[in-house]
């Protein structure tokens, strides 16, 4: 599965949120496999994800104040 992660924030934010995916790893365009990627303001990155761990998983920012503000989604799939 190919996905795109994007940081849709104001370009004046002073930090790069670490976006973390539970239950999986993904490949960056470089081929490096990770479960967390830093995103600069207004940046997007292509991710290659093997959807091989069926269930309900969380994708969220590791900065708690971003997560509390809503930078959190669910990755849900069932086989």
C-alpha positions in Angstrom: 0.0 0.0 0.0 1.4 3.4 -0.9 0.5 6.3 1.4 1.5 9.9 1.7 2.2 11.6 5.1 1.9 15.3 5.2 2.4 18.0 7.8 -0.2 20.6 7.0 0.9 23.3 9.5 1.9 26.9 9.4 5.4 27.3 8.0 6.3 29.4 11.1 6.0 26.4 13.4 9.3 25.9 15.1 9.4 22.1 15.4 9.3 19.0 13.1 6.6 16.6 14.3 7.7 13.0 14.6 4.8 11.1 13.0 4.6 7.5 14.4 2.8 4.5 13.1 1.8 1.7 15.5 2.0 -2.0 14.5 3.9 -1.5 11.2 7.0 -0.2 9.6 7.1 1.6 6.3 9.7 2.2 3.6 10.8 5.8 2.9 11.8 6.7 -0.7 15.4 6.0 0.2 14.4 2.4 1.1 15.0 2.8 4.8 12.4 1.1 6.9 11.0 3.1 9.9 8.0 3.4 12.1 8.5 7.2 12.7 9.3 10.0 10.3 10.1 13.7 11.0 8.0 16.1 8.9 8.9 19.7 8.4 6.1 22.2 8.2 4.2 21.8 4.9 6.3 18.8 3.9 4.9 15.5 2.6 6.7 12.2 2.1 5.7 9.0 0.2 5.5 5.9 2.4 5.4 2.3 1.2 3.5 0.2 3.8 3.0 -3.5 3.8 -0.5 -3.9 5.2 0.2 -7.2 6.8 -0.8 -6.7 10.4 -4.6 -6.6 10.4 -6.3 -4.6 13.0 -6.9 -1.1 14.3 -3.8 1.0 14.6 -3.0 4.5 15.7 -0.9 7.0 13.7 0.0 10.1 15.8 2.5 12.8 16.5 4.9 11.9 19.3 4.7 15.5 20.5 1.9 15.2 23.0 0.7 18.8 22.5 0.2 18.0 18.8 -1.6 14.8 19.5 -3.9 16.5 21.9 -4.6 19.1 19.2 -5.8 16.4 16.9 -2.6 15.2 15.0 -3.8 11.6 15.4 -5.7 9.2 13.1 -6.6 5.6 12.9 -5.3 3.1 10.4 -8.1 0.4 10.3 -8.2 -2.6 8.1 -9.5 -6.1 8.4 -8.8 -9.2 6.3 
